[in-house]
Amino acid sequence: HARRKFEEALKEDEVRASYALEQIGLLYDVERQSCAPEI
């Protein structure tokens, strides 16, 4: 839910909101990797 607020914030402060969205994306990547079946 927090991601949506940062997307809205892009209009007001693109630099900081973009950074926050990038960090959230990295967290999603970690979560996705932790749930992936190991080969």
C-alpha positions in Angstrom: 0.0 0.0 0.0 2.9 2.4 0.6 4.0 2.0 -3.0 0.9 3.7 -4.2 1.6 6.8 -2.1 5.1 7.1 -3.5 3.6 6.8 -7.0 1.4 9.7 -6.2 4.3 11.6 -4.8 6.2 11.4 -8.1 4.3 14.6 -9.1 5.6 16.6 -6.2 9.1 15.2 -5.6 10.2 13.0 -8.4 13.8 12.4 -7.2 12.9 11.1 -3.7 9.8 9.3 -4.7 11.7 7.5 -7.5 14.4 6.5 -5.0 11.7 5.1 -2.6 10.0 3.2 -5.4 13.4 1.7 -6.4 14.1 0.6 -2.9 10.6 -1.0 -2.7 11.3 -2.8 -5.9 14.5 -4.2 -4.4 12.5 -5.5 -1.5 10.1 -7.2 -3.9 13.0 -8.8 -5.6 14.3 -10.2 -2.3 10.8 -11.5 -1.4 10.4 -13.1 -4.8 13.8 -14.8 -4.5 13.1 -16.1 -1.1 9.9 -17.8 -2.3 11.4 -19.3 -5.5 12.0 -23.0 -5.5 15.6 -23.9 -5.3 17.1 -25.6 -8.3 
